[in-house]
Amino acid sequence: MRRRRGRREEETAHKVPTPQPVKEEEDVPLSPDIRKNIARLKATLGGSDDIVFREFKINNASELEAALIFIDGLTNKDHLQRDLLAPLMLFANQTGQAEWASGRRGFEALKSRLLTMTEIKDASTLRECIEAVLAADAVLLIEGSERAILLGVKTWEHRPVMEPTSERIVRGPRDGFNELFKSNIALVRRRIKSPYLRVKYARVGRRTQTDIAIMFEEALADPALVTEVYRRMQFMDVDGILDSGYIEQYIEDSPYSPFPQVQHTERPDRVAAALLEGRVAILVDGTPFAIMVPATLSNFLPTPEDHYERWLLMTGVRVIRTVSLFVGILLPALYVAITTFHHEMIPRQLVLTITAARVGVPFPAMVEALVMEVTFELLREGGIRVPGPIGPTIGIVGGIIIGQAAVVAGLVSPIMVVVVAVTAIGSFAVPSFNVGLALRLLRFPLILFAGAFGLYGVMAGVIIILMHVVSLKSFGVPYLAPIAPSNSQALKDTIVRAPLWSLTHRPKPFHPREERRIGRPHFMQHKQDRGEQDEPSEDPN
Amino acid sequence: MNPAKIQISARQLMLLKLTGITGVLFLGSIRLLTITAGAQGIIAIAGGGIIGLVILYLAVTVAKMFPEQTPFEFAQAIYGRWMGSLIALSLIVYNLIISAMLLRDLGDFLITAILPETPISANILLMLGLVCFGVYLGLESLAYFNEGFSPLIFISWLIVIASGLLRADFGWLQPLFVVEPGRLLLSTVHSGGLVVDGLMVLLFYSFVTDKHQVLKYNAWAIVIATIIIGAIQIAVVASLSPNLAKTALYPVLELARNAPLGVFLERIEALYLALWIMATFIKISILFYANCLGLTAITGVANYRYFILPLALVTLYLSFQADSVVQSILFDAIFNQYALLYDFSLLLLLLLGGLWVRKPIKKRVARGS
């Protein structure tokens, strides 16, 4: 007993003190005594070595004390040196401001005449100062002043704007989001030069204090939708937000569903397209993935280039993609159902081929399918985790060797290998990774249903999945819209992709404030509408 | 954004009705029609369509009197707590019998057509489980599901009809008008029962957002359903011969089995069946949902989901009451004849009661008191 107590005491003694978020009691006003303010800040921020407290005197002759507090590595020190320390320490006397810098008037003059920085804010409480330091701003404290100056000097190493790796396309813009939140906002704003584009900042995460931006086109987005996004964000009381995926899981409607109800993207053009449909985008600092709400199932199937290529070709591609969706989820189950229960459905020659291929296979088709699917998933997961270029090699080599070996050993039939391979390709053809993931997961219960009840079981499984899908909603919008509830205008851009000029209305399920989005193209204009352009031009002579 | 009261559109109600009527045709209704009216089933079907329209008008008139209430609720509003509950209970029992009948028919059909080695109890239990899940998710989900899938169901009928008509011998339909009037009347009543599809409009009128469209849309549903049933009847008789249409247990299945597309893929009918099973699921779920609503109205329990399991057990028990397929078919034939009578009587009862109750209210409103 004593030993246990002793060990506990020992553990306590060596325990690293847990950093606490800024407490309410620290929301005290700044004191005119700079020493007191520095002491309080040091007490709260602790002895972190990366937090710099640079004390100096404004204009050496005046003896007016000042302190600059910032985090090393997160702020631009050159900027601070050039635009803050140099003017204050060297030139304050020349401008004659230092004498009255301690008063209110002097404080304003300091900001307006001496500091040549673009982002400057006032702070009057200790809490504001702490939050600014942690958010990579610098804080300037001045003796005798009850206010501090917050200086926007954030900078850190980051990835340049690159082509998104998860959403590669053949035709279309190549720029993708990076981990810099403001750069991401700029990438979207560059595309929509509308005065109604709104960007609202917020901070989420008790400890991470992650910056997020809610973007929407005020003239288009449903005000109820924007309010709902704010409401759900308000209820997010979490320790930390490290990626937009955290937010996604907190704000979605049905957390127990395998289907994603929030769309994510690395592409600014995709976010811009969503904003133009009247949807809301959420950008999170530190991640290249923006999220868009509401999201229906039909939002996950197209790729951005569907709108950049000609409509007829992309309609064909979309139909193939839809077929691949069904192949990806249903093919193994249908194979099991037909070979186990409904041989009579298959042409005789094919039955003979399948039967000959299955001779010697010791397992029923259901077990065979499950084993092969699990093996394939193992290979895929292993291939992702193996570092560098070995990953894909493992996938290919593993697939070929294990498949071939399993067939030769008589564990599975060659047809099953073909079925599993086609299914895998089908699931890869679905552009959205998380929808593909859901399909991979749902394939297993469908195989079990097929093994137990044949086609009737497959149908039962499909009914369960579809009933679940139709019951889902994303921010109040039915998940299967515009198929159910149907909307003829929005249907033009789902399984098929109608010509751009015929997509005259924004998708109605999102309740945009302004429904019509385009006018008629030149070849649909009435001759009178074209005016005098069609008239033969008069000869000036 | 907040979940409001469950609401469906008049178009969704129309599609539910259409699926409810046409989705279960494969189970044996066409054979019953052919037995009673022979090759002249089409005349009976046309008559049934007219009866369907009359009943629809009656149902909408009754529902309009109490637009925000289900029939279970307004039966109590008209006839008081006890008498109203009794009427509501009769409607629940009626729906229960239809649900159990459909479940049993589906089970029989599955073991006959595609799953001969699977026990009927397993098939019925699986469908009942699906129905419970569907009812748990609610009317809105069922309506959305049906909206997404009903086009496929209609396309399947079109293919079956077209492929049947392609190999039809229209001589089998000759001569017309030779059936005796009594049998034709019986057949008309039977097809009326088919086309009316119980009291779906009355049951769900209060959930419809655009109520002024209900009559128009559902009239269209009856017209389309009549055309589909008529076309199937013609295709079955002309393609299989009247005798085979009468003797085959599932003539529609035979029609689908012998369709040219079926010859290409051999037994393609399993794919049609998959869609028709979905339709059966919708029909049973809708009746089940209505029953749950009825019980909430009678008992005053707020959440209808509490009644799903007890009702499922009762339906399961009822579906096992028939000893054999033959007994089940006989029961269907007898029940179908009385279904229309029940529909008509209930509507008349509610209409008269509704007029009686509303008259004093109107007078008071006119007096301004």
Interface residues (C-beta under 8 A of the other chain):
Chain A: A224 L225 T227 E228 F341 H342 E344 M345 I346 P347 R348 F453 G454 L455 Y456 G457 V458 M459 A460 V462 I463 I464 L466 M467 H468 V470 S471 F475 G476 P478 L480 I483 A484 P485 S486
Chain B: M1 S9 Q12 L110 I114 L115 T118 A122 N123 L126 M127 G129 L130 F133 G134 L137 G138 E140 S141 L142 Y144 F145 E147 G148 F149 L265 E266 R267 I268 A270 L273 A274 I277 M278 F281
